Amino acid sequence: MAKLKIVKNMIDKNTNIPYRKDMLITVVDAKRVKELIDAGVAVEIKETSKN
C-alpha cells in the first residue's frame, strides 16, 4: 500500500475515475503504483513519524 500525490491531471484507465493535480490517493496494488509512477502522473509520499 502506498500513498501517491498526483502531479498531472489524469483519468484512470482501469476505473475511469478522474484525478486532479495535487490529489492524494492510496493505492494497494504494487503493480499499479509502479505504473502510475513510471507514467509520470504520480509521486510516492514518504511517511515520517514525529516522536
mmCIF entry with sequence, helices, sheets and N, C-alpha, C, O atoms, coordinates in Angstrom:
data_MODEL
# 
_entry.id   MODEL 
# 
_entity.id                         1 
_entity.type                       polymer 
_entity.pdbx_number_of_molecules   1 
# 
_entity_poly.entity_id                      1 
_entity_poly.type                           'polypeptide(L)' 
_entity_poly.nstd_linkage                   no 
_entity_poly.nstd_monomer                   no 
_entity_poly.pdbx_seq_one_letter_code       MAKLKIVKNMIDKNTNIPYRKDMLITVVDAKRVKELIDAGVAVEIKETSKN 
_entity_poly.pdbx_seq_one_letter_code_can   MAKLKIVKNMIDKNTNIPYRKDMLITVVDAKRVKELIDAGVAVEIKETSKN 
_entity_poly.pdbx_strand_id                 A 
# 
loop_
_entity_poly_seq.entity_id 
_entity_poly_seq.num 
_entity_poly_seq.mon_id 
_entity_poly_seq.hetero 
1 1  MET n 
1 2  ALA n 
1 3  LYS n 
1 4  LEU n 
1 5  LYS n 
1 6  ILE n 
1 7  VAL n 
1 8  LYS n 
1 9  ASN n 
1 10 MET n 
1 11 ILE n 
1 12 ASP n 
1 13 LYS n 
1 14 ASN n 
1 15 THR n 
1 16 ASN n 
1 17 ILE n 
1 18 PRO n 
1 19 TYR n 
1 20 ARG n 
1 21 LYS n 
1 22 ASP n 
1 23 MET n 
1 24 LEU n 
1 25 ILE n 
1 26 THR n 
1 27 VAL n 
1 28 VAL n 
1 29 ASP n 
1 30 ALA n 
1 31 LYS n 
1 32 ARG n 
1 33 VAL n 
1 34 LYS n 
1 35 GLU n 
1 36 LEU n 
1 37 ILE n 
1 38 ASP n 
1 39 ALA n 
1 40 GLY n 
1 41 VAL n 
1 42 ALA n 
1 43 VAL n 
1 44 GLU n 
1 45 ILE n 
1 46 LYS n 
1 47 GLU n 
1 48 THR n 
1 49 SER n 
1 50 LYS n 
1 51 ASN n 
# 
_struct_asym.id          A 
_struct_asym.entity_id   1 
# 
_struct_conf.conf_type_id            HELX_P 
_struct_conf.id                      HELX_P1 
_struct_conf.pdbx_PDB_helix_id       AA1 
_struct_conf.beg_label_comp_id       ALA 
_struct_conf.beg_label_asym_id       A 
_struct_conf.beg_label_seq_id        30 
_struct_conf.pdbx_beg_PDB_ins_code   ? 
_struct_conf.end_label_comp_id       ASP 
_struct_conf.end_label_asym_id       A 
_struct_conf.end_label_seq_id        38 
_struct_conf.pdbx_end_PDB_ins_code   ? 
_struct_conf.beg_auth_comp_id        ALA 
_struct_conf.beg_auth_asym_id        A 
_struct_conf.beg_auth_seq_id         30 
_struct_conf.end_auth_comp_id        ASP 
_struct_conf.end_auth_asym_id        A 
_struct_conf.end_auth_seq_id         38 
_struct_conf.pdbx_PDB_helix_class    1 
_struct_conf.details                 ? 
_struct_conf.pdbx_PDB_helix_length   9 
# 
_struct_conf_type.id          HELX_P 
_struct_conf_type.criteria    ? 
_struct_conf_type.reference   ? 
# 
loop_
_struct_sheet.id 
_struct_sheet.type 
_struct_sheet.number_strands 
_struct_sheet.details 
AA1 ? 3 ? 
AA2 ? 2 ? 
# 
loop_
_struct_sheet_order.sheet_id 
_struct_sheet_order.range_id_1 
_struct_sheet_order.range_id_2 
_struct_sheet_order.offset 
_struct_sheet_order.sense 
AA1 1 2 ? anti-parallel 
AA1 2 3 ? anti-parallel 
AA2 1 2 ? anti-parallel 
# 
loop_
_struct_sheet_range.sheet_id 
_struct_sheet_range.id 
_struct_sheet_range.beg_label_comp_id 
_struct_sheet_range.beg_label_asym_id 
_struct_sheet_range.beg_label_seq_id 
_struct_sheet_range.pdbx_beg_PDB_ins_code 
_struct_sheet_range.end_label_comp_id 
_struct_sheet_range.end_label_asym_id 
_struct_sheet_range.end_label_seq_id 
_struct_sheet_range.pdbx_end_PDB_ins_code 
_struct_sheet_range.beg_auth_comp_id 
_struct_sheet_range.beg_auth_asym_id 
_struct_sheet_range.beg_auth_seq_id 
_struct_sheet_range.end_auth_comp_id 
_struct_sheet_range.end_auth_asym_id 
_struct_sheet_range.end_auth_seq_id 
AA1 1 LEU A 24 ? VAL A 27 ? LEU A 24 VAL A 27 
AA1 2 ALA A 2  ? ILE A 6  ? ALA A 2  ILE A 6  
AA1 3 ALA A 42 ? GLU A 44 ? ALA A 42 GLU A 44 
AA2 1 MET A 10 ? ILE A 11 ? MET A 10 ILE A 11 
AA2 2 PRO A 18 ? TYR A 19 ? PRO A 18 TYR A 19 
# 
loop_
_atom_site.group_PDB 
_atom_site.id 
_atom_site.type_symbol 
_atom_site.label_atom_id 
_atom_site.label_alt_id 
_atom_site.label_comp_id 
_atom_site.label_asym_id 
_atom_site.label_entity_id 
_atom_site.label_seq_id 
_atom_site.pdbx_PDB_ins_code 
_atom_site.Cartn_x 
_atom_site.Cartn_y 
_atom_site.Cartn_z 
_atom_site.occupancy 
_atom_site.B_iso_or_equiv 
_atom_site.pdbx_formal_charge 
_atom_site.auth_seq_id 
_atom_site.auth_comp_id 
_atom_site.auth_asym_id 
_atom_site.auth_atom_id 
_atom_site.pdbx_PDB_model_num 
ATOM 1   N N  . MET A 1 1  ? 0.846   -1.175 0.000   1.00 0.00 ? 1  MET A N  1 
ATOM 2   C CA . MET A 1 1  ? 0.000   0.000  0.000   1.00 0.00 ? 1  MET A CA 1 
ATOM 3   C C  . MET A 1 1  ? 0.891   1.236  0.000   1.00 0.00 ? 1  MET A C  1 
ATOM 4   O O  . MET A 1 1  ? 1.862   1.320  0.751   1.00 0.00 ? 1  MET A O  1 
ATOM 5   N N  . ALA A 1 2  ? 0.543   2.193  -0.854  1.00 0.00 ? 2  ALA A N  1 
ATOM 6   C CA . ALA A 1 2  ? 1.346   3.405  -0.960  1.00 0.00 ? 2  ALA A CA 1 
ATOM 7   C C  . ALA A 1 2  ? 0.444   4.620  -1.105  1.00 0.00 ? 2  ALA A C  1 
ATOM 8   O O  . ALA A 1 2  ? -0.633  4.556  -1.696  1.00 0.00 ? 2  ALA A O  1 
ATOM 9   N N  . LYS A 1 3  ? 0.916   5.725  -0.549  1.00 0.00 ? 3  LYS A N  1 
ATOM 10  C CA . LYS A 1 3  ? 0.213   6.992  -0.733  1.00 0.00 ? 3  LYS A CA 1 
ATOM 11  C C  . LYS A 1 3  ? 0.903   7.722  -1.878  1.00 0.00 ? 3  LYS A C  1 
ATOM 12  O O  . LYS A 1 3  ? 2.125   7.868  -1.896  1.00 0.00 ? 3  LYS A O  1 
ATOM 13  N N  . LEU A 1 4  ? 0.097   8.176  -2.832  1.00 0.00 ? 4  LEU A N  1 
ATOM 14  C CA . LEU A 1 4  ? 0.627   8.861  -4.002  1.00 0.00 ? 4  LEU A CA 1 
ATOM 15  C C  . LEU A 1 4  ? 0.027   10.254 -4.113  1.00 0.00 ? 4  LEU A C  1 
ATOM 16  O O  . LEU A 1 4  ? -1.121  10.487 -3.735  1.00 0.00 ? 4  LEU A O  1 
ATOM 17  N N  . LYS A 1 5  ? 0.829   11.175 -4.640  1.00 0.00 ? 5  LYS A N  1 
ATOM 18  C CA . LYS A 1 5  ? 0.346   12.519 -4.942  1.00 0.00 ? 5  LYS A CA 1 
ATOM 19  C C  . LYS A 1 5  ? 0.313   12.646 -6.460  1.00 0.00 ? 5  LYS A C  1 
ATOM 20  O O  . LYS A 1 5  ? 1.315   12.389 -7.128  1.00 0.00 ? 5  LYS A O  1 
ATOM 21  N N  . ILE A 1 6  ? -0.820  13.035 -7.000  1.00 0.00 ? 6  ILE A N  1 
ATOM 22  C CA . ILE A 1 6  ? -0.984  13.186 -8.439  1.00 0.00 ? 6  ILE A CA 1 
ATOM 23  C C  . ILE A 1 6  ? -0.301  14.482 -8.875  1.00 0.00 ? 6  ILE A C  1 
ATOM 24  O O  . ILE A 1 6  ? -0.534  15.533 -8.279  1.00 0.00 ? 6  ILE A O  1 
ATOM 25  N N  . VAL A 1 7  ? 0.545   14.415 -9.917  1.00 0.00 ? 7  VAL A N  1 
ATOM 26  C CA . VAL A 1 7  ? 1.257   15.597 -10.397 1.00 0.00 ? 7  VAL A CA 1 
ATOM 27  C C  . VAL A 1 7  ? 0.731   16.085 -11.748 1.00 0.00 ? 7  VAL A C  1 
ATOM 28  O O  . VAL A 1 7  ? 1.092   17.176 -12.191 1.00 0.00 ? 7  VAL A O  1 
ATOM 29  N N  . LYS A 1 8  ? -0.118  15.288 -12.406 1.00 0.00 ? 8  LYS A N  1 
ATOM 30  C CA . LYS A 1 8  ? -0.750  15.690 -13.663 1.00 0.00 ? 8  LYS A CA 1 
ATOM 31  C C  . LYS A 1 8  ? -2.200  15.229 -13.632 1.00 0.00 ? 8  LYS A C  1 
ATOM 32  O O  . LYS A 1 8  ? -2.503  14.161 -13.101 1.00 0.00 ? 8  LYS A O  1 
ATOM 33  N N  . ASN A 1 9  ? -3.092  16.027 -14.197 1.00 0.00 ? 9  ASN A N  1 
ATOM 34  C CA . ASN A 1 9  ? -4.484  15.601 -14.310 1.00 0.00 ? 9  ASN A CA 1 
ATOM 35  C C  . ASN A 1 9  ? -4.540  14.335 -15.153 1.00 0.00 ? 9  ASN A C  1 
ATOM 36  O O  . ASN A 1 9  ? -3.837  14.222 -16.158 1.00 0.00 ? 9  ASN A O  1 
ATOM 37  N N  . MET A 1 10 ? -5.374  13.384 -14.747 1.00 0.00 ? 10 MET A N  1 
ATOM 38  C CA . MET A 1 10 ? -5.467  12.129 -15.491 1.00 0.00 ? 10 MET A CA 1 
ATOM 39  C C  . MET A 1 10 ? -6.819  11.480 -15.263 1.00 0.00 ? 10 MET A C  1 
ATOM 40  O O  . MET A 1 10 ? -7.542  11.826 -14.329 1.00 0.00 ? 10 MET A O  1 
ATOM 41  N N  . ILE A 1 11 ? -7.149  10.532 -16.132 1.00 0.00 ? 11 ILE A N  1 
ATOM 42  C CA . ILE A 1 11 ? -8.310  9.667  -15.940 1.00 0.00 ? 11 ILE A CA 1 
ATOM 43  C C  . ILE A 1 11 ? -7.771  8.251  -15.852 1.00 0.00 ? 11 ILE A C  1 
ATOM 44  O O  . ILE A 1 11 ? -7.094  7.784  -16.768 1.00 0.00 ? 11 ILE A O  1 
ATOM 45  N N  . ASP A 1 12 ? -8.065  7.568  -14.759 1.00 0.00 ? 12 ASP A N  1 
ATOM 46  C CA . ASP A 1 12 ? -7.586  6.202  -14.547 1.00 0.00 ? 12 ASP A CA 1 
ATOM 47  C C  . ASP A 1 12 ? -8.184  5.289  -15.614 1.00 0.00 ? 12 ASP A C  1 
ATOM 48  O O  . ASP A 1 12 ? -9.405  5.188  -15.736 1.00 0.00 ? 12 ASP A O  1 
ATOM 49  N N  . LYS A 1 13 ? -7.328  4.629  -16.379 1.00 0.00 ? 13 LYS A N  1 
ATOM 50  C CA . LYS A 1 13 ? -7.802  3.790  -17.487 1.00 0.00 ? 13 LYS A CA 1 
ATOM 51  C C  . LYS A 1 13 ? -8.526  2.541  -16.996 1.00 0.00 ? 13 LYS A C  1 
ATOM 52  O O  . LYS A 1 13 ? -9.312  1.956  -17.741 1.00 0.00 ? 13 LYS A O  1 
ATOM 53  N N  . ASN A 1 14 ? -8.276  2.123  -15.758 1.00 0.00 ? 14 ASN A N  1 
ATOM 54  C CA . ASN A 1 14 ? -8.918  0.921  -15.231 1.00 0.00 ? 14 ASN A CA 1 
ATOM 55  C C  . ASN A 1 14 ? -10.305 1.201  -14.661 1.00 0.00 ? 14 ASN A C  1 
ATOM 56  O O  . ASN A 1 14 ? -11.213 0.382  -14.804 1.00 0.00 ? 14 ASN A O  1 
ATOM 57  N N  . THR A 1 15 ? -10.471 2.346  -14.020 1.00 0.00 ? 15 THR A N  1 
ATOM 58  C CA . THR A 1 15 ? -11.731 2.639  -13.330 1.00 0.00 ? 15 THR A CA 1 
ATOM 59  C C  . THR A 1 15 ? -12.497 3.821  -13.915 1.00 0.00 ? 15 THR A C  1 
ATOM 60  O O  . THR A 1 15 ? -13.638 4.072  -13.528 1.00 0.00 ? 15 THR A O  1 
ATOM 61  N N  . ASN A 1 16 ? -11.878 4.549  -14.844 1.00 0.00 ? 16 ASN A N  1 
ATOM 62  C CA . ASN A 1 16 ? -12.468 5.758  -15.443 1.00 0.00 ? 16 ASN A CA 1 
ATOM 63  C C  . ASN A 1 16 ? -12.753 6.849  -14.414 1.00 0.00 ? 16 ASN A C  1 
ATOM 64  O O  . ASN A 1 16 ? -13.654 7.666  -14.605 1.00 0.00 ? 16 ASN A O  1 
ATOM 65  N N  . ILE A 1 17 ? -11.993 6.860  -13.331 1.00 0.00 ? 17 ILE A N  1 
ATOM 66  C CA . ILE A 1 17 ? -12.122 7.898  -12.306 1.00 0.00 ? 17 ILE A CA 1 
ATOM 67  C C  . ILE A 1 17 ? -11.122 9.013  -12.622 1.00 0.00 ? 17 ILE A C  1 
ATOM 68  O O  . ILE A 1 17 ? -9.936  8.736  -12.804 1.00 0.00 ? 17 ILE A O  1 
ATOM 69  N N  . PRO A 1 18 ? -11.578 10.267 -12.689 1.00 0.00 ? 18 PRO A N  1 
ATOM 70  C CA . PRO A 1 18 ? -10.644 11.369 -12.948 1.00 0.00 ? 18 PRO A CA 1 
ATOM 71  C C  . PRO A 1 18 ? -9.893  11.758 -11.668 1.00 0.00 ? 18 PRO A C  1 
ATOM 72  O O  . PRO A 1 18 ? -10.470 11.795 -10.581 1.00 0.00 ? 18 PRO A O  1 
ATOM 73  N N  . TYR A 1 19 ? -8.620  12.040 -11.820 1.00 0.00 ? 19 TYR A N  1 
ATOM 74  C CA . TYR A 1 19 ? -7.794  12.518 -10.717 1.00 0.00 ? 19 TYR A CA 1 
ATOM 75  C C  . TYR A 1 19 ? -7.204  13.856 -11.112 1.00 0.00 ? 19 TYR A C  1 
ATOM 76  O O  . TYR A 1 19 ? -6.692  14.008 -12.222 1.00 0.00 ? 19 TYR A O  1 
ATOM 77  N N  . ARG A 1 20 ? -7.271  14.827 -10.215 1.00 0.00 ? 20 ARG A N  1 
ATOM 78  C CA . ARG A 1 20 ? -6.773  16.170 -10.473 1.00 0.00 ? 20 ARG A CA 1 
ATOM 79  C C  . ARG A 1 20 ? -5.402  16.345 -9.837  1.00 0.00 ? 20 ARG A C  1 
ATOM 80  O O  . ARG A 1 20 ? -5.049  15.653 -8.882  1.00 0.00 ? 20 ARG A O  1 
ATOM 81  N N  . LYS A 1 21 ? -4.648  17.268 -10.377 1.00 0.00 ? 21 LYS A N  1 
ATOM 82  C CA . LYS A 1 21 ? -3.323  17.581 -9.860  1.00 0.00 ? 21 LYS A CA 1 
ATOM 83  C C  . LYS A 1 21 ? -3.418  17.915 -8.371  1.00 0.00 ? 21 LYS A C  1 
ATOM 84  O O  . LYS A 1 21 ? -4.357  18.584 -7.941  1.00 0.00 ? 21 LYS A O  1 
ATOM 85  N N  . ASP A 1 22 ? -2.459  17.455 -7.599  1.00 0.00 ? 22 ASP A N  1 
ATOM 86  C CA . ASP A 1 22 ? -2.325  17.674 -6.148  1.00 0.00 ? 22 ASP A CA 1 
ATOM 87  C C  . ASP A 1 22 ? -3.273  16.836 -5.300  1.00 0.00 ? 22 ASP A C  1 
ATOM 88  O O  . ASP A 1 22 ? -3.328  17.029 -4.085  1.00 0.00 ? 22 ASP A O  1 
ATOM 89  N N  . MET A 1 23 ? -4.027  15.905 -5.904  1.00 0.00 ? 23 MET A N  1 
ATOM 90  C CA . MET A 1 23 ? -4.855  14.981 -5.117  1.00 0.00 ? 23 MET A CA 1 
ATOM 91  C C  . MET A 1 23 ? -3.958  13.950 -4.453  1.00 0.00 ? 23 MET A C  1 
ATOM 92  O O  . MET A 1 23 ? -2.901  13.610 -4.983  1.00 0.00 ? 23 MET A O  1 
ATOM 93  N N  . LEU A 1 24 ? -4.368  13.456 -3.308  1.00 0.00 ? 24 LEU A N  1 
ATOM 94  C CA . LEU A 1 24 ? -3.675  12.371 -2.631  1.00 0.00 ? 24 LEU A CA 1 
ATOM 95  C C  . LEU A 1 24 ? -4.531  11.120 -2.746  1.00 0.00 ? 24 LEU A C  1 
ATOM 96  O O  . LEU A 1 24 ? -5.729  11.151 -2.466  1.00 0.00 ? 24 LEU A O  1 
ATOM 97  N N  . ILE A 1 25 ? -3.909  10.011 -3.162  1.00 0.00 ? 25 ILE A N  1 
ATOM 98  C CA . ILE A 1 25 ? -4.643  8.756  -3.289  1.00 0.00 ? 25 ILE A CA 1 
ATOM 99  C C  . ILE A 1 25 ? -3.847  7.645  -2.624  1.00 0.00 ? 25 ILE A C  1 
ATOM 100 O O  . ILE A 1 25 ? -2.629  7.744  -2.476  1.00 0.00 ? 25 ILE A O  1 
ATOM 101 N N  . THR A 1 26 ? -4.539  6.594  -2.226  1.00 0.00 ? 26 THR A N  1 
ATOM 102 C CA . THR A 1 26 ? -3.904  5.411  -1.661  1.00 0.00 ? 26 THR A CA 1 
ATOM 103 C C  . THR A 1 26 ? -4.120  4.263  -2.632  1.00 0.00 ? 26 THR A C  1 
ATOM 104 O O  . THR A 1 26 ? -5.249  3.974  -3.028  1.00 0.00 ? 26 THR A O  1 
ATOM 105 N N  . VAL A 1 27 ? -3.017  3.608  -3.013  1.00 0.00 ? 27 VAL A N  1 
ATOM 106 C CA . VAL A 1 27 ? -3.077  2.500  -3.962  1.00 0.00 ? 27 VAL A CA 1 
ATOM 107 C C  . VAL A 1 27 ? -2.533  1.258  -3.270  1.00 0.00 ? 27 VAL A C  1 
ATOM 108 O O  . VAL A 1 27 ? -1.456  1.295  -2.675  1.00 0.00 ? 27 VAL A O  1 
ATOM 109 N N  . VAL A 1 28 ? -3.277  0.161  -3.347  1.00 0.00 ? 28 VAL A N  1 
ATOM 110 C CA . VAL A 1 28 ? -2.894  -1.076 -2.671  1.00 0.00 ? 28 VAL A CA 1 
ATOM 111 C C  . VAL A 1 28 ? -2.009  -1.949 -3.563  1.00 0.00 ? 28 VAL A C  1 
ATOM 112 O O  . VAL A 1 28 ? -1.067  -2.575 -3.078  1.00 0.00 ? 28 VAL A O  1 
ATOM 113 N N  . ASP A 1 29 ? -2.308  -1.991 -4.852  1.00 0.00 ? 29 ASP A N  1 
ATOM 114 C CA . ASP A 1 29 ? -1.618  -2.872 -5.792  1.00 0.00 ? 29 ASP A CA 1 
ATOM 115 C C  . ASP A 1 29 ? -0.236  -2.314 -6.152  1.00 0.00 ? 29 ASP A C  1 
ATOM 116 O O  . ASP A 1 29 ? -0.138  -1.227 -6.722  1.00 0.00 ? 29 ASP A O  1 
ATOM 117 N N  . ALA A 1 30 ? 0.824   -3.047 -5.825  1.00 0.00 ? 30 ALA A N  1 
ATOM 118 C CA . ALA A 1 30 ? 2.192   -2.599 -6.092  1.00 0.00 ? 30 ALA A CA 1 
ATOM 119 C C  . ALA A 1 30 ? 2.443   -2.412 -7.587  1.00 0.00 ? 30 ALA A C  1 
ATOM 120 O O  . ALA A 1 30 ? 3.177   -1.508 -7.987  1.00 0.00 ? 30 ALA A O  1 
ATOM 121 N N  . LYS A 1 31 ? 1.838   -3.257 -8.404  1.00 0.00 ? 31 LYS A N  1 
ATOM 122 C CA . LYS A 1 31 ? 1.999   -3.144 -9.860  1.00 0.00 ? 31 LYS A CA 1 
ATOM 123 C C  . LYS A 1 31 ? 1.395   -1.832 -10.359 1.00 0.00 ? 31 LYS A C  1 
ATOM 124 O O  . LYS A 1 31 ? 1.974   -1.163 -11.215 1.00 0.00 ? 31 LYS A O  1 
ATOM 125 N N  . ARG A 1 32 ? 0.243   -1.470 -9.827  1.00 0.00 ? 32 ARG A N  1 
ATOM 126 C CA . ARG A 1 32 ? -0.432  -0.228 -10.226 1.00 0.00 ? 32 ARG A CA 1 
ATOM 127 C C  . ARG A 1 32 ? 0.356   0.991  -9.758  1.00 0.00 ? 32 ARG A C  1 
ATOM 128 O O  . ARG A 1 32 ? 0.419   1.996  -10.466 1.00 0.00 ? 32 ARG A O  1 
ATOM 129 N N  . VAL A 1 33 ? 0.955   0.912  -8.575  1.00 0.00 ? 33 VAL A N  1 
ATOM 130 C CA . VAL A 1 33 ? 1.796   2.002  -8.070  1.00 0.00 ? 33 VAL A CA 1 
ATOM 131 C C  . VAL A 1 33 ? 2.934   2.250  -9.045  1.00 0.00 ? 33 VAL A C  1 
ATOM 132 O O  . VAL A 1 33 ? 3.205   3.393  -9.414  1.00 0.00 ? 33 VAL A O  1 
ATOM 133 N N  . LYS A 1 34 ? 3.601   1.179  -9.461  1.00 0.00 ? 34 LYS A N  1 
ATOM 134 C CA . LYS A 1 34 ? 4.721   1.290  -10.397 1.00 0.00 ? 34 LYS A CA 1 
ATOM 135 C C  . LYS A 1 34 ? 4.264   1.885  -11.725 1.00 0.00 ? 34 LYS A C  1 
ATOM 136 O O  . LYS A 1 34 ? 4.965   2.721  -12.295 1.00 0.00 ? 34 LYS A O  1 
ATOM 137 N N  . GLU A 1 35 ? 3.099   1.468  -12.230 1.00 0.00 ? 35 GLU A N  1 
ATOM 138 C CA . GLU A 1 35 ? 2.568   2.007  -13.491 1.00 0.00 ? 35 GLU A CA 1 
ATOM 139 C C  . GLU A 1 35 ? 2.365   3.519  -13.401 1.00 0.00 ? 35 GLU A C  1 
ATOM 140 O O  . GLU A 1 35 ? 2.757   4.255  -14.306 1.00 0.00 ? 35 GLU A O  1 
ATOM 141 N N  . LEU A 1 36 ? 1.760   3.977  -12.320 1.00 0.00 ? 36 LEU A N  1 
ATOM 142 C CA . LEU A 1 36 ? 1.471   5.401  -12.168 1.00 0.00 ? 36 LEU A CA 1 
ATOM 143 C C  . LEU A 1 36 ? 2.746   6.229  -12.035 1.00 0.00 ? 36 LEU A C  1 
ATOM 144 O O  . LEU A 1 36 ? 2.843   7.318  -12.602 1.00 0.00 ? 36 LEU A O  1 
ATOM 145 N N  . ILE A 1 37 ? 3.718   5.719  -11.293 1.00 0.00 ? 37 ILE A N  1 
ATOM 146 C CA . ILE A 1 37 ? 4.978   6.441  -11.117 1.00 0.00 ? 37 ILE A CA 1 
ATOM 147 C C  . ILE A 1 37 ? 5.771   6.452  -12.418 1.00 0.00 ? 37 ILE A C  1 
ATOM 148 O O  . ILE A 1 37 ? 6.315   7.489  -12.801 1.00 0.00 ? 37 ILE A O  1 
ATOM 149 N N  . ASP A 1 38 ? 5.844   5.312  -13.101 1.00 0.00 ? 38 ASP A N  1 
ATOM 150 C CA . ASP A 1 38 ? 6.575   5.231  -14.369 1.00 0.00 ? 38 ASP A CA 1 
ATOM 151 C C  . ASP A 1 38 ? 5.949   6.111  -15.446 1.00 0.00 ? 38 ASP A C  1 
ATOM 152 O O  . ASP A 1 38 ? 6.657   6.639  -16.303 1.00 0.00 ? 38 ASP A O  1 
ATOM 153 N N  . ALA A 1 39 ? 4.632   6.272  -15.408 1.00 0.00 ? 39 ALA A N  1 
ATOM 154 C CA . ALA A 1 39 ? 3.938   7.114  -16.387 1.00 0.00 ? 39 ALA A CA 1 
ATOM 155 C C  . ALA A 1 39 ? 4.155   8.605  -16.100 1.00 0.00 ? 39 ALA A C  1 
ATOM 156 O O  . ALA A 1 39 ? 3.856   9.452  -16.941 1.00 0.00 ? 39 ALA A O  1 
ATOM 157 N N  . GLY A 1 40 ? 4.670   8.915  -14.923 1.00 0.00 ? 40 GLY A N  1 
ATOM 158 C CA . GLY A 1 40 ? 4.955   10.301 -14.576 1.00 0.00 ? 40 GLY A CA 1 
ATOM 159 C C  . GLY A 1 40 ? 3.744   11.096 -14.119 1.00 0.00 ? 40 GLY A C  1 
ATOM 160 O O  . GLY A 1 40 ? 3.767   12.326 -14.146 1.00 0.00 ? 40 GLY A O  1 
ATOM 161 N N  . VAL A 1 41 ? 2.691   10.413 -13.700 1.00 0.00 ? 41 VAL A N  1 
ATOM 162 C CA . VAL A 1 41 ? 1.493   11.129 -13.248 1.00 0.00 ? 41 VAL A CA 1 
ATOM 163 C C  . VAL A 1 41 ? 1.381   11.174 -11.729 1.00 0.00 ? 41 VAL A C  1 
ATOM 164 O O  . VAL A 1 41 ? 0.513   11.863 -11.194 1.00 0.00 ? 41 VAL A O  1 
ATOM 165 N N  . ALA A 1 42 ? 2.253   10.446 -11.026 1.00 0.00 ? 42 ALA A N  1 
ATOM 166 C CA . ALA A 1 42 ? 2.178   10.421 -9.565  1.00 0.00 ? 42 ALA A CA 1 
ATOM 167 C C  . ALA A 1 42 ? 3.570   10.264 -8.966  1.00 0.00 ? 42 ALA A C  1 
ATOM 168 O O  . ALA A 1 42 ? 4.483   9.739  -9.603  1.00 0.00 ? 42 ALA A O  1 
ATOM 169 N N  . VAL A 1 43 ? 3.711   10.729 -7.732  1.00 0.00 ? 43 VAL A N  1 
ATOM 170 C CA . VAL A 1 43 ? 4.937   10.521 -6.962  1.00 0.00 ? 43 VAL A CA 1 
ATOM 171 C C  . VAL A 1 43 ? 4.545   9.936  -5.613  1.00 0.00 ? 43 VAL A C  1 
ATOM 172 O O  . VAL A 1 43 ? 3.491   10.255 -5.062  1.00 0.00 ? 43 VAL A O  1 
ATOM 173 N N  . GLU A 1 44 ? 5.411   9.076  -5.091  1.00 0.00 ? 44 GLU A N  1 
ATOM 174 C CA . GLU A 1 44 ? 5.118   8.436  -3.812  1.00 0.00 ? 44 GLU A CA 1 
ATOM 175 C C  . GLU A 1 44 ? 5.445   9.382  -2.670  1.00 0.00 ? 44 GLU A C  1 
ATOM 176 O O  . GLU A 1 44 ? 6.462   10.074 -2.691  1.00 0.00 ? 44 GLU A O  1 
ATOM 177 N N  . ILE A 1 45 ? 4.579   9.403  -1.683  1.00 0.00 ? 45 ILE A N  1 
ATOM 178 C CA . ILE A 1 45 ? 4.775   10.236 -0.497  1.00 0.00 ? 45 ILE A CA 1 
ATOM 179 C C  . ILE A 1 45 ? 5.374   9.359  0.592   1.00 0.00 ? 45 ILE A C  1 
ATOM 180 O O  . ILE A 1 45 ? 4.796   8.341  0.972   1.00 0.00 ? 45 ILE A O  1 
ATOM 181 N N  . LYS A 1 46 ? 6.517   9.757  1.079   1.00 0.00 ? 46 LYS A N  1 
ATOM 182 C CA . LYS A 1 46 ? 7.167   9.026  2.167   1.00 0.00 ? 46 LYS A CA 1 
ATOM 183 C C  . LYS A 1 46 ? 6.602   9.523  3.487   1.00 0.00 ? 46 LYS A C  1 
ATOM 184 O O  . LYS A 1 46 ? 6.561   10.725 3.748   1.00 0.00 ? 46 LYS A O  1 
ATOM 185 N N  . GLU A 1 47 ? 6.168   8.583  4.313   1.00 0.00 ? 47 GLU A N  1 
ATOM 186 C CA . GLU A 1 47 ? 5.607   8.959  5.605   1.00 0.00 ? 47 GLU A CA 1 
ATOM 187 C C  . GLU A 1 47 ? 6.720   9.056  6.641   1.00 0.00 ? 47 GLU A C  1 
ATOM 188 O O  . GLU A 1 47 ? 7.597   8.195  6.710   1.00 0.00 ? 47 GLU A O  1 
ATOM 189 N N  . THR A 1 48 ? 6.674   10.103 7.436   1.00 0.00 ? 48 THR A N  1 
ATOM 190 C CA . THR A 1 48 ? 7.642   10.274 8.512   1.00 0.00 ? 48 THR A CA 1 
ATOM 191 C C  . THR A 1 48 ? 6.885   10.356 9.825   1.00 0.00 ? 48 THR A C  1 
ATOM 192 O O  . THR A 1 48 ? 5.805   10.941 9.904   1.00 0.00 ? 48 THR A O  1 
ATOM 193 N N  . SER A 1 49 ? 7.464   9.766  10.841  1.00 0.00 ? 49 SER A N  1 
ATOM 194 C CA . SER A 1 49 ? 6.817   9.824  12.152  1.00 0.00 ? 49 SER A CA 1 
ATOM 195 C C  . SER A 1 49 ? 7.509   10.879 13.001  1.00 0.00 ? 49 SER A C  1 
ATOM 196 O O  . SER A 1 49 ? 8.734   10.991 12.994  1.00 0.00 ? 49 SER A O  1 
ATOM 197 N N  . LYS A 1 50 ? 6.722   11.641 13.722  1.00 0.00 ? 50 LYS A N  1 
ATOM 198 C CA . LYS A 1 50 ? 7.257   12.679 14.604  1.00 0.00 ? 50 LYS A CA 1 
ATOM 199 C C  . LYS A 1 50 ? 7.072   12.215 16.035  1.00 0.00 ? 50 LYS A C  1 
ATOM 200 O O  . LYS A 1 50 ? 5.955   12.196 16.551  1.00 0.00 ? 50 LYS A O  1 
ATOM 201 N N  . ASN A 1 51 ? 8.163   11.842 16.670  1.00 0.00 ? 51 ASN A N  1 
ATOM 202 C CA . ASN A 1 51 ? 8.105   11.365 18.058  1.00 0.00 ? 51 ASN A CA 1 
ATOM 203 C C  . ASN A 1 51 ? 8.791   12.330 18.968  1.00 0.00 ? 51 ASN A C  1 
ATOM 204 O O  . ASN A 1 51 ? 8.848   12.104 20.177  1.00 0.00 ? 51 ASN A O  1 
# 
